[in-house]
Amino acid sequence: MVMRAVVISLFMAAVLSPALAKADALRSPFDVGAAREARGQPAGYFSCPSAPKGSKDLEFGGYYADRGSGSSVVDKAAEAAYREATKPIDKFQADITVMADRYAASKPADAKFATCALDWLADWAGIEAMLGKANDQGGYVRKWGLAPISASYLKIRDEAALDPAKKQAVEAWIKRYANIVYRDYDPEQKESRRNNHVYWAAWSVGLASVVLDDKKLFEWSMDKARLGLRQVTAEGILPLELGRKARAYHYHVFAAAPLVMVAELGARNGVDLYAERDGALKRLVDLVLVNFDDDSFFAQKTGVKQDRSGSSKPSHFPWLEAYFARTQDPAAVKVIAKLRPMRETRVGGDLTMYYGAALP
């Protein structure tokens, strides 16, 4: 019954008329009040640690050995170097996401999680973290990082105990951050401005648009998701992700995540991306689900055995919670039942808590 209450709350928000949604402030895809009602419990002890050291400039090496001809073969040594170099950024994003989710799950609301997350965000805002020079891989890291930063702030911003000056500083930082990502991903000449990278940019900028109540950035987010949906074939294929050869299935899962989450953000604000291109999003998700246990379709289409390392982990499918809560698609039940609970930093943290609907 509790989980059903969460779904009903989300559904009622989503069916608001487009006119009403446009007249109001943009709405977050995370209903903290409903999550607290559904899952809330006393928070227990928490001591706020120091934030990891932030980086302004973002210059990292890639880790695909065949970059430029499929980017499907991982160079293990290069990947390890990349993971080490980005560790402080990953820790910052993961930890503020956990703090924001613990705040949402605390009943009564416990401000210590929100104040700690805000302190961390204000620390990085103060040094203009993530806003400096970036090479290609650094630009990818920057674009991914805006989503957990914006999502975490959205979850805590209504806490009365927060310092208004720190909130103002964080919002100014997010505004600069979002406009850098927007400018970087607006042109469509490069392939990475048409494939999964731009869908992730749409999700990141879309979340920031809610923080800022910026309708221009919101509409840009919707348009970039539409760019992805226009590419979905009748079979549910994203041709640019199919080009990833041995990792084609993995990248269809990876691309579905931001497209579903932008569709959910749109639904909360009167925009129905689920209906775009005769249900293109459903075709994509159906293809992902059908191939969850047997990816022979992708092997046949690419002519290459699929690299499934990691592509069936719970951290790759939290977006399915939002999709099922919205559509009640029975095809999703088996995967959700197998992987729940599901959380992942880039898509917004503990999506089972925010979206998890009762399974039949």
Phi, psi and omega per residue, in radians:
M1 nan -0.668 -3.112
V2 -1.133 -0.838 3.135
M3 -1.078 -0.639 3.103
R4 -1.081 -0.601 3.108
A5 -1.099 -0.667 3.103
V6 -1.092 -0.809 -3.117
V7 -1.095 -0.764 3.138
I8 -1.067 -0.746 3.128
S9 -1.051 -0.802 3.135
L10 -1.137 -0.723 -3.110
F11 -1.121 -0.754 -3.128
M12 -1.101 -0.639 3.092
A13 -1.147 -0.633 -3.038
A14 -1.325 -0.460 -3.061
V15 -1.585 0.143 3.017
L16 -1.015 2.548 -3.138
S17 -1.117 2.619 3.107
P18 -0.989 -0.652 -3.129
A19 -1.092 -0.772 3.138
L20 -1.148 -0.740 -3.131
A21 -1.068 -0.681 -3.119
K22 -1.255 -0.541 -3.135
A23 -1.267 -0.571 -3.113
D24 -1.479 2.973 2.983
A25 -1.109 2.623 3.109
L26 -1.057 2.504 -3.019
R27 -1.802 2.433 3.111
S28 -1.258 2.589 3.035
P29 -1.399 -0.005 -3.127
F30 -1.989 1.941 3.134
D31 -1.574 1.619 -3.077
V32 -1.122 -0.701 -3.136
G33 -1.072 -0.760 3.137
A34 -1.186 -0.689 3.114
A35 -1.107 -0.724 3.134
R36 -1.132 -0.710 3.131
E37 -1.135 -0.661 -3.077
A38 -1.333 -0.659 -2.935
R39 -2.227 -0.031 -2.990
G40 -1.061 2.519 3.075
Q41 -2.745 2.814 3.125
P42 -0.925 2.444 -2.935
A43 -1.370 -0.605 -3.073
G44 1.439 -3.001 -3.024
Y45 -1.275 2.494 3.044
F46 -2.722 2.283 3.067
S47 -2.075 2.190 -3.045
C48 -1.288 2.043 3.108
P49 -1.421 3.034 3.049
S50 -1.315 2.551 3.114
A51 -1.251 2.591 3.021
P52 -1.074 2.738 3.131
K53 -1.188 2.241 -3.125
G54 -1.492 2.816 3.115
S55 -2.130 2.334 3.064
K56 -1.496 -0.856 3.128
D57 -1.547 2.551 -3.031
L58 -2.280 1.634 3.141
E59 -2.278 1.856 -3.056
F60 -2.271 2.642 3.062
G61 -1.449 2.579 3.040
G62 -1.354 3.092 -3.078
Y63 -2.379 0.309 3.030
Y64 -1.700 2.225 -3.120
A65 -1.244 -0.458 -3.105
D66 -1.920 0.637 -3.133
R67 -0.995 2.303 -3.122
G68 1.703 -0.219 3.117
S69 -2.364 0.748 3.098
G70 2.160 -0.556 -3.120
S71 0.813 1.051 -3.114
S72 -2.201 -0.167 -3.102
V73 -1.879 1.992 -3.076
V74 -1.451 2.268 3.004
D75 -1.499 1.880 -2.998
K76 -1.054 -0.708 -3.130
A77 -1.175 -0.738 3.128
A78 -1.165 -0.647 3.109
E79 -1.126 -0.744 3.127
A80 -1.078 -0.703 3.116
A81 -1.138 -0.711 3.110
Y82 -1.118 -0.802 3.139
R83 -1.058 -0.692 3.133
E84 -1.169 -0.743 -3.114
A85 -1.152 -0.592 -3.094
T86 -1.671 0.078 -3.066
K87 -0.991 -0.792 3.132
P88 -1.070 -0.642 3.117
I89 -1.174 -0.793 3.125
D90 -1.067 -0.722 -3.134
K91 -1.150 -0.760 3.110
F92 -0.991 -0.881 -3.077
Q93 -1.157 -0.746 -3.140
A94 -1.132 -0.737 -3.052
D95 -1.273 -0.678 3.097
I96 -1.194 -0.549 3.081
T97 -1.127 -0.774 3.105
V98 -1.102 -0.757 3.121
M99 -1.050 -0.797 -3.134
A100 -1.110 -0.686 3.117
D101 -1.219 -0.636 3.080
R102 -1.162 -0.613 3.036
Y103 -1.095 -0.813 -3.137
A104 -1.110 -0.536 -3.095
A105 -1.550 -0.083 -3.105
S106 -1.483 2.301 3.141
K107 -2.430 1.927 0.086
P108 -1.217 2.859 -3.120
A109 -0.975 2.219 -3.091
D110 -1.884 1.930 -2.991
A111 -1.166 -0.325 -3.040
K112 -1.087 -0.578 3.098
F113 -1.207 -0.749 -3.131
A114 -1.166 -0.731 -3.119
T115 -1.181 -0.635 3.096
C116 -1.159 -0.796 3.117
A117 -1.054 -0.730 3.121
L118 -1.142 -0.693 3.091
D119 -1.022 -0.777 3.120
W120 -1.088 -0.827 -3.138
L121 -1.067 -0.727 3.139
A122 -1.163 -0.622 3.071
D123 -1.017 -0.850 -3.109
W124 -1.256 -0.601 3.065
A125 -1.066 -0.670 -3.094
G126 -1.114 -0.486 3.120
I127 -1.808 0.168 -3.117
E128 0.965 0.725 -3.139
A129 -1.004 2.492 3.059
M130 1.316 0.020 -3.011
L131 -1.835 0.040 -3.056
G132 -1.554 -2.646 3.140
K133 -1.178 2.574 3.122
A134 -2.584 2.377 2.950
N135 -1.481 -2.991 -3.072
D136 -1.013 -0.897 -3.107
Q137 -1.147 -0.643 3.086
G138 -1.106 -0.624 3.068
G139 -1.124 -0.643 3.079
Y140 -1.118 -0.782 3.136
V141 -1.063 -0.734 3.133
R142 -1.077 -0.806 -3.114
K143 -1.100 -0.761 3.101
W144 -1.106 -0.636 -3.029
G145 -1.224 -0.436 -3.127
L146 -1.127 -0.548 -3.087
A147 -1.138 -0.964 3.141
P148 -1.125 -0.546 3.090
I149 -1.137 -0.861 -3.132
S150 -1.176 -0.733 -3.136
A151 -1.083 -0.771 -3.132
S152 -1.107 -0.737 3.134
Y153 -1.130 -0.723 3.115
L154 -1.013 -0.640 -3.086
K155 -1.262 -0.496 -3.037
I156 -1.842 -0.221 -2.873
R157 -1.127 -0.376 -3.122
D158 -1.522 0.003 3.099
E159 -1.178 2.150 -3.040
A160 -1.130 -0.441 -3.062
A161 -1.376 -0.089 -3.065
L162 -1.257 2.559 3.135
D163 -1.274 2.051 -3.101
P164 -1.035 -0.628 -3.130
A165 -1.162 -0.683 3.103
K166 -1.187 -0.684 3.084
K167 -1.058 -0.759 -3.141
Q168 -1.084 -0.723 3.135
A169 -1.138 -0.729 -3.139
V170 -1.159 -0.739 3.131
E171 -1.126 -0.653 3.088
A172 -1.138 -0.677 3.087
W173 -1.119 -0.817 3.138
I174 -1.089 -0.626 3.116
K175 -1.104 -0.825 3.113
R176 -1.106 -0.748 -3.133
Y177 -1.035 -0.886 -3.094
A178 -1.083 -0.667 -3.119
N179 -1.247 -0.523 3.032
I180 -1.143 -0.819 3.131
V181 -1.115 -0.747 3.113
Y182 -0.994 -0.846 -3.125
R183 -1.170 -0.634 -3.110
D184 -1.181 -0.648 -3.024
Y185 -1.815 0.135 -3.139
D186 -1.293 -0.761 3.101
P187 -1.170 2.662 -3.090
E188 -2.009 0.242 -3.057
Q189 -1.167 -0.792 -3.089
K190 -1.398 2.618 -3.135
E191 -1.051 -0.616 -3.138
S192 -1.223 -0.091 3.035
R193 -1.759 0.139 3.076
R194 -2.233 -0.259 -3.081
N195 -1.760 -2.703 -3.029
N196 -0.996 -0.468 -3.122
H197 -1.064 -0.724 -3.114
V198 -1.297 -0.452 3.066
Y199 -1.195 -0.675 3.066
W200 -1.167 -0.635 3.058
A201 -1.104 -0.681 3.110
A202 -1.074 -0.732 3.118
W203 -1.147 -0.801 -3.129
S204 -1.101 -0.875 -3.124
V205 -1.171 -0.603 3.093
G206 -1.071 -0.768 3.087
L207 -1.105 -0.757 3.105
A208 -1.083 -0.601 3.139
S209 -1.088 -0.564 3.097
V210 -1.257 -0.736 3.065
V211 -0.942 -0.782 -3.006
L212 -1.620 -0.141 -2.987
D213 0.874 0.887 -3.067
D214 -1.864 1.808 -3.064
K215 -1.175 -0.548 3.129
K216 -1.126 -0.813 3.115
L217 -1.146 -0.631 3.105
F218 -1.082 -0.835 -3.120
E219 -1.126 -0.624 3.071
W220 -1.070 -0.748 3.099
S221 -1.020 -0.812 3.136
M222 -1.101 -0.732 -3.106
D223 -1.152 -0.664 3.128
K224 -1.229 -0.563 3.020
A225 -1.162 -0.677 3.093
R226 -1.088 -0.618 3.062
L227 -0.980 -0.753 3.091
G228 -1.168 -0.772 -3.090
L229 -1.154 -0.518 3.091
R230 -1.148 -0.390 -3.093
Q231 -1.538 -0.203 -3.104
V232 -1.227 2.173 -3.112
T233 -1.404 3.088 3.101
A234 -1.057 -0.499 3.119
E235 -1.474 -0.101 -3.106
G236 1.622 0.137 -3.083
I237 -1.424 2.486 2.880
L238 -1.774 1.849 -3.008
P239 -0.968 -0.656 -3.127
L240 -1.211 -0.515 3.080
E241 -1.394 -0.521 3.059
L242 -1.095 -0.504 3.112
G243 -1.189 -0.088 3.105
R244 -1.436 0.173 2.968
K245 0.951 -1.939 -3.058
A246 -1.138 -0.317 3.131
R247 -1.940 0.429 -3.117
A248 -1.094 -0.779 3.115
Y249 -1.107 -0.810 3.135
H250 -0.940 -0.771 -3.069
Y251 -1.362 -0.340 2.955
H252 -1.220 -0.706 3.048
V253 -1.088 -0.805 -3.089
F254 -1.108 -0.652 3.134
A255 -1.318 -0.584 3.135
A256 -1.093 -0.585 -3.057
A257 -0.993 -1.017 -3.132
P258 -1.194 -0.552 3.134
L259 -1.125 -0.739 3.084
V260 -1.142 -0.758 -3.084
M261 -1.205 -0.609 3.038
V262 -1.171 -0.671 3.073
A263 -1.062 -0.674 3.116
E264 -1.176 -0.739 3.062
L265 -1.048 -0.752 3.096
G266 -1.067 -0.778 -3.127
A267 -1.044 -0.639 3.108
R268 -1.188 -0.232 -3.056
N269 -2.219 0.462 2.991
G270 1.411 0.279 3.126
V271 -2.035 2.186 -3.060
D272 -1.803 1.521 3.073
L273 -1.356 -0.316 3.107
Y274 -1.084 -0.503 -3.098
A275 -1.569 -0.162 -3.069
E276 -1.063 2.484 3.043
R277 0.929 0.804 3.104
D278 0.965 0.774 3.084
G279 1.339 0.685 -3.118
A280 -1.024 -0.659 -3.115
L281 -1.126 -0.711 3.097
K282 -1.113 -0.680 3.116
R283 -1.076 -0.744 3.119
L284 -1.117 -0.843 -3.122
V285 -1.126 -0.712 3.100
D286 -1.009 -0.746 3.141
L287 -1.103 -0.742 3.106
V288 -1.069 -0.771 -3.080
L289 -1.230 -0.722 -3.133
V290 -1.078 -0.570 -3.088
N291 -1.685 0.188 -3.115
F292 -1.057 -0.740 -3.137
D293 -1.754 -0.378 -3.067
D294 -2.468 1.792 -3.080
D295 -1.697 0.503 -3.124
S296 -1.080 -0.486 3.090
F297 -1.027 -0.821 -3.127
F298 -1.232 -0.628 3.076
A299 -1.084 -0.720 3.134
Q300 -1.191 -0.727 -3.097
K301 -1.211 -0.612 -3.095
T302 -1.673 -0.341 -3.055
G303 1.306 0.286 -3.075
V304 -2.354 2.395 3.022
K305 -1.061 2.362 -3.052
Q306 -1.396 2.396 3.027
D307 -1.475 1.836 -3.077
R308 -1.714 0.244 -3.129
S309 -1.101 1.913 3.090
G310 1.569 -0.218 -2.993
S311 -1.396 -0.034 3.073
S312 -2.100 0.337 3.123
K313 -1.359 2.681 3.070
P314 -0.965 -0.564 -3.104
S315 -1.204 -0.203 3.111
H316 -1.646 -0.103 -3.013
F317 -2.219 0.251 -3.140
P318 -1.026 -0.557 3.104
W319 -0.992 -0.396 3.139
L320 -1.149 -0.444 3.067
E321 -1.083 -0.794 3.129
A322 -1.160 -0.706 -3.132
Y323 -1.110 -0.775 -3.112
F324 -1.225 -0.691 3.105
A325 -1.034 -0.603 -3.134
R326 -1.393 -0.755 -2.940
T327 -1.828 -0.378 -3.021
Q328 0.958 0.565 -3.114
D329 -1.180 2.041 -3.099
P330 -1.104 -0.367 3.138
A331 -1.129 -0.365 -3.097
A332 -1.506 -0.260 -2.966
V333 -1.077 -0.809 -3.070
K334 -1.065 -0.749 -3.104
V335 -1.207 -0.761 3.132
I336 -1.089 -0.792 -3.125
A337 -1.063 -0.590 -3.121
K338 -1.325 -0.605 -2.959
L339 -1.829 -0.307 -3.078
R340 -1.123 2.476 0.059
P341 -1.404 2.640 -3.060
M342 -2.222 2.315 3.076
R343 -2.560 2.644 3.084
E344 -2.814 2.385 -2.993
T345 -1.050 -0.829 -3.001
R346 -1.167 -0.528 -3.106
V347 -1.575 -0.072 3.065
G348 2.172 0.224 3.041
G349 1.583 -2.332 -3.022
D350 -1.443 1.471 -3.083
L351 -1.295 -0.344 3.010
T352 -1.121 -0.661 3.117
M353 -1.176 -0.729 -3.059
Y354 -1.447 -0.507 -3.003
Y355 -2.182 -0.208 -2.928
G356 -1.011 1.901 3.138
A357 -1.600 2.665 3.081
A358 -1.079 2.344 3.123
L359 -1.559 2.580 3.137
P360 -1.219 nan nan
